[in-house]
Amino acid sequence: MMRILDIVLSAAGLIVTSPLLILLSFVGWRDTGSPIFRQERVGRHQRPFVLYKFRTMRLETPQVATHLVAAASVTTFGGFMRRTKLDELPQLWNVLRGEMSLVGPRPCLFNQTELIRAREARGIFDVRPGITGLAQVNGVDMSDPTRLATLDAEMLRQLTVLAYLRYILWTATGRGAGDQVRS
């Protein structure tokens, strides 16, 4: 049922936000010269996939977890995108393709070995990663791997269609802070 919701909601989201996606791409191109950020992430069954987001950081920013990046790496427009979570919109394409779900554990990088081990121990990789979930709406990011994996497991144990819709609503209305950069 949730995969059907993923397909319907991500397709509708891409159609409805297409003018906004075009506008944000144009402004992002003016901001960094490369509006779409692509990065290999750990997917379901630990298979790699390419995650799409709007670029919020300078081109020369190292490919590490967000909490390890200096705040100075975030562009002014990127800061706006991160605060409003608009940088996440291109991930609707990942959802439509079946690489992600709207709700699930945030996909990590392959170099986040502590988080990967914690998630392996809890069976988190049996599901598609998601754009939002329990950890995200509670402001827990990847800087605390054990706590994050524990919340991921709790979310998956209790995930119903109602909870799925609740996480989407909470995210859309601004609950949670997302991954924070270093100050």
C-alpha positions in Angstrom: 0.0 0.0 0.0 2.8 2.5 0.9 4.5 1.9 -2.4 1.3 2.8 -4.2 1.1 6.0 -2.1 4.8 6.7 -2.9 4.1 6.5 -6.6 0.9 8.5 -6.6 2.2 11.2 -4.2 5.6 11.6 -5.8 4.2 11.8 -9.3 1.6 14.3 -8.2 4.3 16.2 -6.3 6.5 16.4 -9.3 3.6 17.6 -11.5 2.3 20.2 -9.1 5.7 21.6 -8.2 7.2 21.5 -11.7 7.0 25.3 -12.1 8.8 25.7 -8.7 11.3 23.0 -9.7 12.2 25.0 -12.8 12.4 28.3 -10.9 14.6 26.8 -8.2 16.8 25.2 -10.8 17.3 28.5 -12.5 18.1 30.3 -9.2 20.4 27.4 -8.2 22.2 27.7 -11.5 22.8 31.4 -10.8 23.9 30.6 -7.3 26.4 27.8 -7.9 26.4 27.0 -11.7 25.2 23.5 -10.9 21.7 23.4 -9.3 21.3 19.6 -9.0 23.4 17.7 -6.4 23.9 14.0 -7.1 25.5 11.7 -4.6 25.8 8.0 -4.2 24.0 6.7 -1.1 23.3 3.4 0.6 19.9 2.1 -0.5 17.7 -0.9 0.2 19.7 -4.0 0.9 22.8 -1.7 1.0 22.7 -1.3 -2.8 24.1 2.0 -4.1 21.8 4.5 -5.8 22.2 8.1 -6.8 20.3 10.6 -4.7 19.1 13.9 -6.2 18.8 17.1 -4.3 19.0 20.8 -5.0 22.6 22.0 -4.3 22.8 24.0 -1.1 26.6 24.1 -0.7 29.5 25.3 -2.7 30.9 23.0 -5.4 34.2 22.4 -3.7 32.5 21.1 -0.5 33.8 17.7 0.5 31.5 14.6 0.1 31.0 13.9 3.7 28.0 13.7 6.1 26.3 17.1 6.5 27.1 17.4 10.2 30.8 17.3 9.3 30.6 20.2 6.9 31.4 23.8 7.9 28.5 26.2 7.9 30.5 28.5 5.6 30.0 25.9 2.8 26.3 26.6 2.6 25.4 29.3 0.1 22.9 32.1 1.0 20.3 30.6 -1.3 21.3 27.1 -0.1 20.5 28.2 3.5 17.0 29.2 2.4 16.6 25.9 0.6 17.7 23.9 3.6 15.4 25.9 6.0 12.4 25.5 3.8 13.3 21.8 2.9 12.9 22.7 -0.8 16.3 21.2 -1.5 14.6 17.8 -1.0 12.1 18.1 -3.8 14.2 16.4 -6.5 14.1 13.2 -4.3 10.6 12.8 -5.5 12.2 11.4 -8.6 14.1 8.9 -6.5 10.8 7.9 -4.9 9.0 7.6 -8.3 11.9 5.4 -9.5 11.5 3.1 -6.5 14.9 3.8 -5.0 13.4 5.6 -2.0 10.1 6.0 -0.2 8.5 9.2 1.0 8.8 7.8 4.6 11.8 5.7 5.7 15.2 6.0 7.2 17.3 8.8 5.6 19.9 7.3 3.2 23.4 7.5 4.5 26.8 7.6 2.7 28.9 4.5 2.3 31.7 6.2 4.5 29.3 6.4 7.5 30.4 3.0 8.7 29.2 3.4 12.3 25.7 4.2 11.2 25.8 1.4 8.7 26.8 -1.1 11.4 24.0 0.2 13.7 21.4 -0.1 11.0 22.6 -3.5 9.9 22.1 -4.7 13.5 18.5 -3.5 13.5 17.5 -4.7 10.0 17.0 -1.1 8.7 18.4 -1.9 5.2 15.4 -4.3 4.5 13.3 -1.2 3.5 13.7 1.6 1.1 15.3 4.7 2.5 13.0 7.7 2.8 12.8 11.5 2.5 11.4 11.8 6.0 10.6 9.8 9.1 10.6 9.7 12.9 14.1 10.9 13.3 13.7 13.8 10.9 10.5 15.2 12.4 12.2 15.0 15.9 15.4 16.8 14.7 17.7 13.8 15.1 20.4 13.8 12.4 23.3 11.4 11.4 25.7 12.8 14.0 24.3 10.3 16.6 24.3 7.0 14.7 23.1 4.7 17.5 20.2 7.0 18.4 19.3 7.5 14.7 19.3 3.7 14.0 17.2 3.1 17.1 14.6 5.7 16.0 14.6 4.2 12.5 13.9 0.8 13.9 11.1 2.2 16.1 9.5 3.9 13.2 9.6 0.8 11.0 8.0 -1.3 13.8 5.1 1.1 14.1 4.8 2.3 10.5 1.1 2.2 9.3 -0.5 4.1 6.5 -1.7 6.7 9.1 1.8 7.1 10.5 3.2 7.4 7.0 0.8 10.2 6.2 1.4 11.9 9.5 5.2 12.0 8.9 4.6 13.6 5.5 2.2 16.2 7.0 4.6 17.0 9.8 7.5 17.4 7.4 5.5 19.6 5.0 4.4 21.9 7.9 8.0 22.4 9.1 8.4 20.0 11.9 12.1 18.9 12.4 15.3 20.6 11.6 17.0 18.3 9.1 20.7 17.6 9.0 22.6 20.4 10.6 26.0 21.7 9.5 28.9 22.5 11.8 28.9 26.1 13.2 
